[in-house]
């Protein structure tokens, strides 16, 4: 994934796009912040489900003994 990002930046540079200037734009910052918050919420949801599965599996194993 990192290699893909580096190649993408190189291609944008060929077209004269200043990536640093674009990323510092307030609109881009707002969108990146929104995307990051969605990603964190999704990860927290998946983590909560995984922890719940592990805990229920452990409690089932204890009751079988």
Order of alpha helices (4+ residues) and beta strands (2+ residues): alpha-alpha-alpha
